[in-house]
Amino acid sequence: MRRLARLCFIFFTAWRFGLLPLLRDNLKPGISRSFLCILCWTSPNSDLPRGARIRLTLEALGPIFVKFGQVLSTRRDLLPEDISDELAKLQDQVPPFSNAESRRLIEEALGQPIEEIFLSFDASPVASASVAQVHFGILRATEKHPEWHHRAAAIKVLRPGILPVIEGDIALMYDLAKIIERTSEDGRRLKPRENVAEFDTYLHDELDLMREAANASQLRRYFTDSKKLMIPEMYWDLCHTNVIVMERMEGISIGRNEELRAAGVDFKKLAADGVEIFFTQVFEYGFFHADMHPGNIMISLEPETFGRFISLDFGIVGALSESDKNYLALNFLAFFNRDYRRVAELHIESGWVPANTRVEELEGAVRSVCEPYFDRPLKEISLGIVLMRLFQTSRRFKVEIQPQLTLLQKTLLNVEGLARQLDPDLDLWKTAKPILEKWISQQLGWRGLLDGLKAEAPAWARILPTLPRLIAESLAQSQKKEQNVELEVLKALLQQERRTHRLIMGGLLFAGGFLAGILIIGLGIY
C-alpha cells in the first residue's frame, strides 16, 4: 500500500511540474499515450524548458531522486545536452535530523557518552546531505592516544532509517525504468534499468562509512608528501559503519571565489594544480576521488599549507586496472598530439569497436570531433560537448561504453567545471600533456623497466635458489623423453623390419611353390 501511495505521489509530482507532456511525446502509440494526452491539457509549468521540468520534479521527489539526477547528469552519452546541463544544477540540500537523534547515534556507535570522548561537541550540524550529516567537536586524550588532546575533529553520522527509504525508492525506480523501457520509443537506447543499477551501487557504497574511511586513508597514503593536496586523517578507534570521526580540516570552499581572491589565492596556480592532482590520481595510482564538486573541496588558508587543496567525502571513488590506465594514457596522449589514426587503432586493438571497422573511417570521425577544439582556451571549450559528440560518433561505430570509465567521465566533467571557474584561460590540453608524457615514460621507458624488475624481485628471489634443480629436472625429463622417442623409433623400425621379413619370406615361398608346381606339371607332361 505504501509503495502504491509513493507511486501516486510521483505521478502527481510529474503532473505538477509539467513532465507529463514530455512523457507523452516519448510514448509509443497506445492507451497509455491517449490517457496522458487528456491529463496534459491541465498540466501546469508546461512552458518551462524540458530540462528544468525534469530537475524540478526530481527536487520535489526528495534527496534520493535528487542524487539519482546528479548521477544521471554525467551520462552525456545517453541524454541530450540541455537535460544534462540542467540536471548538473541539482543541489542536495536536505534538512538535518534532530540533535538528540544525532547524539544518540554517536554514543550508541562509540559505546561512550559524548562528554567522555569530546571536550566539546557542536550539536548543530555544519553540513547535511541525503545520506549523512557532519558535526564538529574537540577530542579528549586517551591512554592509548594521548596525542588526541585538544584535536579538532569532524564527526560524520549516517542518517537514521535511511536504508528502508533508499530500498523503497530504488525499487520504485526499477519499476519506472521497466515501464519506460517498454513504453518509450527511446527506452532501449537510454538503458534506464542499467542506470538505476549503477546508481544503486553508488548509493549502497555510501551507506557504509567504514568504506569511506578506508578510501580516505588510501588516498591520504598516496599524497602523504604532497604540497598540493591534503586529506583528513581517520581516527580508526572511533570509526564504525554508521559513524566515523576524522581530522577537522580548516579551509574555504572552492566555490567561494571572492573570499579566496581576497585572501590572495593564486587562481591560475590553483587550476593547474587541480588538473595535476586529478591526472596523478587517475594514471599514477588508478584510484581517484569521484565526487569532486565544490561542496567536497576546500582551499587551505593556513600559513604552512596556504593554497593547497583539501578533499572531503570519499563515499564514491573510482578504480582503474593497469590495462585501463595504459589504454587511457595512450589515448589521451594521441589526442593531445592530434594523432587520430592512433586513437582509432587503439579503439580497435582494445576490442571496443568491431574488428572489421575501417581505421580510416574511424580516424576521420574522431578528427572531425576533436580538431575544432585544439589551440583554444578553456573558456571556449566545453568538454561536455566534445564528449557528447564523441559518444554520438561511438554509437555510429558501435563502440561499447565501458562501465568502469563512467565515474572517470563524471569526474573529468567536475574537473572541467572547477578549472573553468578558477582560470577560464587555462589550456587543459597543454596542462595535462606533460603529466601524461611523464607517466608513460615511467611505465614504458627505462624507469618502467627498472620498476618492473624491482616489483618482480621477491618472486625471483624465491625462484633463483631452486633454478639449478629445476634445470636439472627439466634436462632429465627432456633426456628421458628423447630416450623414449628413440625406443619408440627402434620399436617402429623393428616392427617394420619384421613386416618386411615376413613379406620377403612369403614372396619366396610363393615363388618356390609356383616354380615347384611348374616343374611337376612339366614332368607329368613329359
VOSE-727355 format. One record per residue (C-alpha): x, y, z. Coordinates in steps of 0.2 Angstrom, whole numbers, padded with zeros to 4 digits, always signed. Example, Ala and Ser with C-alpha at 12.3 -4.5 7.8 and 13.67 -1.06 7.14 Angstrom:
+0062-0022+0039+0068-0005+0036
//
This chain:
+0000+0000+0000+0014+0012+0005+0023+0008-0012+0007+0012-0021+0005+0028-0012+0023+0033-0016+0020+0029-0035+0004+0040-0035+0014+0054-0027+0027+0053-0040+0014+0053-0054+0006+0069-0046+0023+0077-0045+0027+0074-0063+0010+0082-0067+0013+0097-0056+0029+0101-0064+0024+0099-0082+0033+0082-0085+0018+0073-0092+0019+0081-0110+0037+0075-0111+0032+0058-0106+0018+0058-0119+0029+0064-0133+0041+0049-0130+0027+0035-0128+0023+0023-0141+0005+0025-0148-0007+0016-0137-0020+0018-0122-0006+0025-0110-0002+0039-0123-0020+0043-0125-0023+0044-0106-0008+0056-0104-0015+0067-0118-0030+0070-0108-0020+0074-0092-0008+0085-0102-0022+0098-0105-0022+0103-0087-0003+0101-0083+0005+0117-0076+0023+0123-0080+0022+0116-0097+0030+0131-0104+0046+0128-0095+0061+0121-0104+0061+0102-0103+0077+0101-0093+0070+0112-0080+0054+0102-0078+0064+0086-0075+0075+0095-0062+0061+0102-0053+0052+0085-0052+0067+0077-0045+0070+0090-0032+0052+0089-0026+0053+0070-0025+0067+0070-0012+0085+0068-0009+0086+0050-0017+0079+0056-0033+0090+0072-0032+0105+0061-0031+0099+0050-0045+0098+0066-0056+0116+0070-0051+0122+0053-0056+0111+0054-0072+0118+0071-0077+0135+0063-0080+0128+0051-0094+0130+0063-0108+0132+0048-0120+0113+0045-0117+0105+0062-0113+0103+0077-0123+0115+0092-0118+0101+0103-0112+0094+0090-0100+0112+0085-0094+0116+0103-0090+0100+0106-0081+0102+0090-0070+0120+0096-0066+0112+0110-0056+0104+0099-0044+0110+0103-0026+0107+0090-0012+0102+0102+0002+0092+0091+0015+0086+0097+0032+0096+0089+0046+0089+0077+0058+0087+0081+0076+0101+0085+0088+0095+0072+0101+0094+0058+0087+0112+0063+0081+0119+0062+0099+0110+0045+0102+0118+0038+0086+0135+0044+0090+0135+0037+0108+0127+0021+0103+0141+0018+0090+0156+0023+0100+0149+0015+0116+0153+0030+0127+0144+0046+0132+0149+0061+0121+0157+0070+0136+0169+0056+0138+0175+0057+0120+0175+0075+0116+0180+0091+0127+0166+0100+0117+0153+0095+0104+0143+0106+0092+0126+0098+0092+0121+0108+0077+0127+0100+0061+0138+0110+0049+0133+0100+0034+0118+0089+0030+0115+0078+0014+0104+0064+0009+0114+0051+0017+0123+0058+0032+0127+0074+0041+0143+0081+0049+0146+0089+0067+0162+0097+0074+0170+0093+0091+0186+0093+0101+0193+0076+0106+0199+0071+0123+0216+0062+0125+0215+0044+0130+0228+0032+0137+0230+0024+0120+0230+0040+0111+0237+0055+0121+0241+0064+0105+0222+0067+0103+0222+0080+0116+0213+0095+0110+0212+0089+0092+0198+0097+0081+0188+0083+0074+0173+0081+0062+0160+0068+0066+0150+0061+0051+0134+0052+0056+0123+0041+0044+0105+0047+0043+0094+0036+0054+0081+0025+0045+0089+0029+0028+0091+0011+0022+0072+0007+0021+0069+0024+0012+0083+0020-0001+0077+0002-0004+0059+0008-0007+0063+0022-0019+0076+0012-0028+0063-0002-0030+0051+0011-0037+0065+0017-0049+0067-0001-0056+0048-0002-0059+0048+0015-0068+0063+0010-0078+0054-0006-0084+0039+0005-0089+0050+0017-0098+0059+0003-0107+0043-0005-0113+0033+0010-0117+0045+0024-0123+0052+0024-0141+0069+0029-0134+0068+0016-0119+0081+0004-0125+0094+0017-0130+0093+0026-0114+0096+0010-0104+0085+0015-0089+0087-0001-0079+0106-0001-0081+0107+0017-0075+0096+0013-0060+0108-0002-0056+0123+0009-0057+0115+0022-0045+0110+0008-0034+0128+0003-0032+0135+0020-0029+0121+0023-0016+0124+0007-0006+0143+0011-0006+0140+0027+0003+0129+0019+0016+0145+0010+0023+0155+0024+0032+0169+0012+0035+0171+0010+0017+0173+0029+0015+0186+0030+0029+0196+0016+0020+0195+0026+0004+0201+0042+0013+0215+0033+0021+0221+0025+0005+0222+0042-0004+0230+0050+0011+0244+0037+0010+0247+0041-0009+0248+0060-0005+0257+0060+0011+0271+0071+0005+0261+0081-0007+0262+0100-0007+0246+0102-0017+0233+0090-0009+0228+0087+0009+0216+0073+0015+0210+0071+0033+0217+0058+0045+0204+0045+0051+0203+0041+0069+0201+0022+0067+0196+0018+0085+0181+0030+0083+0176+0024+0066+0161+0012+0063+0149+0008+0049+0137+0022+0054+0148+0035+0062+0166+0040+0058+0177+0053+0066+0191+0061+0057+0203+0076+0057+0194+0093+0055+0201+0102+0040+0201+0121+0040+0198+0130+0024+0186+0139+0012+0175+0130-0001+0182+0132-0018+0165+0139-0023+0168+0155-0013+0178+0164-0026+0178+0181-0018+0184+0176-0001+0198+0166-0009+0203+0180-0020+0203+0192-0005+0214+0180+0004+0227+0181-0010+0225+0164-0018+0233+0162-0035+0219+0155-0046+0229+0151-0061+0241+0140-0050+0226+0133-0041+0218+0127-0058+0234+0120-0064+0237+0111-0048+0219+0104-0048+0222+0096-0066+0238+0089-0060+0230+0081-0044+0216+0073-0055+0228+0066-0068+0240+0060-0054+0226+0050-0045+0220+0043-0062+0236+0037-0070+0249+0035-0056+0238+0027-0043+0222+0021-0053+0212+0027-0038+0203+0044-0038+0190+0054-0029+0175+0053-0040+0164+0066-0031+0173+0082-0034+0160+0096-0033+0163+0112-0023+0155+0105-0008+0169+0092-0006+0184+0103-0010+0191+0117+0001+0207+0128+0000+0218+0129+0015+0222+0147+0021+0234+0142+0035+0252+0149+0033+0260+0132+0032+0248+0125+0019+0242+0140+0010+0234+0137-0007+0233+0118-0005+0218+0108-0010+0208+0099+0004+0197+0084-0002+0182+0078+0008+0169+0065+0007+0176+0049+0000+0160+0039-0002+0162+0037-0021+0179+0033-0028+0185+0026-0045+0197+0012-0048+0206+0008-0064+0216-0008-0069+0233-0007-0077+0226-0010-0094+0213+0004-0092+0227+0016-0087+0238+0011-0101+0224+0012-0114+0218+0029-0107+0235+0037-0106+0239+0032-0124+0223+0038-0130+0224+0055-0121+0242+0057-0127+0237+0053-0145+0223+0066-0144+0235+0079-0137+0247+0075-0152+0232+0075-0164+0237+0058-0169+0219+0052-0173+0224+0037-0183+0232+0030-0167+0216+0034-0157+0207+0024-0170+0219+0010-0169+0219+0009-0150+0200+0008-0151+0201-0007-0162+0215-0015-0153+0206-0014-0137+0191-0023-0144+0180-0008-0140+0174-0007-0159+0171-0022-0170+0187-0029-0178+0181-0026-0196+0180-0007-0193+0190+0003-0206+0203+0013-0197+0202+0027-0210+0184+0029-0207+0185+0030-0188+0201+0041-0189+0191+0054-0199+0176+0053-0187+0187+0057-0172+0196+0071-0181+0180+0079-0186+0175+0080-0167+0192+0085-0159+0201+0096-0172+0190+0111-0170+0194+0112-0151+0213+0112-0150+0223+0129-0148+0208+0136-0139+0207+0142-0121+0196+0133-0109+0183+0146-0109+0180+0142-0127+0179+0123-0125+0165+0113-0117+0172+0096-0113+0154+0091-0111+0151+0095-0130+0167+0086-0135+0162+0070-0125+0144+0071-0132+0150+0072-0150+0162+0058-0146+0148+0047-0139+0137+0051-0154+0152+0045-0166+0154+0030-0154+0136+0024-0157+0139+0026-0176+0154+0014-0175+0145+0003-0162+0158+0007-0148+0155-0002-0132+0154+0011-0117+0165+0003-0103+0156+0004-0086+0172+0006-0077+0175+0023-0086+0158+0031-0081+0165+0038-0065+0180+0044-0074+0169+0053-0086+0159+0061-0072+0175+0067-0063+0183+0074-0078+0167+0085-0081+0169+0090-0062+0187+0095-0065+0182+0105-0081+0170+0115-0071+0182+0119-0057+0196+0123-0069+0184+0135-0079+0178+0143-0063+0196+0146-0057+0205+0150-0073+0194+0152-0089+0210+0154-0099+0218+0138-0094+0223+0126-0108+0218+0109-0102+0227+0100-0115+0244+0109-0113+0242+0107-0094+0239+0088-0094+0251+0083-0108+0267+0084-0098+0259+0074-0084+0254+0060-0096+0271+0060-0105+0280+0058-0088+0268+0044-0083+0271+0035-0100+0289+0037-0099+0289+0030-0081+0279+0015-0087+0287+0011-0104+0304+0018-0103+0320+0013-0093+0312+0018-0076+0297+0007-0080+0308-0007-0084+0318-0005-0068+0302-0003-0058+0295-0019-0066+0311-0029-0061+0310-0022-0043+0292-0027-0042+0297-0045-0048+0312-0046-0037+0304-0055-0022+0297-0068-0034+0314-0071-0042+0322-0072-0025+0312-0087-0021+0314-0095-0038+0333-0092-0041+0339-0104-0027+0329-0118-0035+0334-0114-0053+0348-0127-0054+0337-0141-0048+0323-0136-0060+0335-0135-0074+0342-0152-0070+0325-0160-0068+0320-0152-0085+0335-0159-0093+0332-0176-0086+0314-0176-0091+0320-0170-0109+0333-0183-0110+0320-0196-0104+0308-0190-0117+0322-0192-0130+0326-0209-0125+0308-0214-0125+0307-0207-0143+0322-0217-0148+0314-0233-0141+0298-0229-0150+0308-0226-0166+0318-0243-0163+0302-0252-0160+0294-0245-0176+0309-0250-0186+0309-0267-0179+0291-0269-0182+0294-0263-0200+0308-0275-0202+0298-0290-0196+0284-0285-0208+0297-0284-0222+0305-0300-0217+0288-0309-0217+0284-0301-0234+0300-0307-0242+0298-0325-0234+0280-0325-0241+0286-0320-0258+0300-0333-0258+0288-0347-0253+0275-0341-0266+0289-0341-0279+0296-0358-0274+0279-0366-0274+0275-0358-0291+0291-0365-0298+0288-0382-0290+0271-0383-0297+0278-0379-0315+0291-0392-0313+0278-0405-0308+0267-0401-0322+0281-0401-0334+0287-0418-0328+0270-0425-0329+0268-0420-0347+0284-0427-0351
//
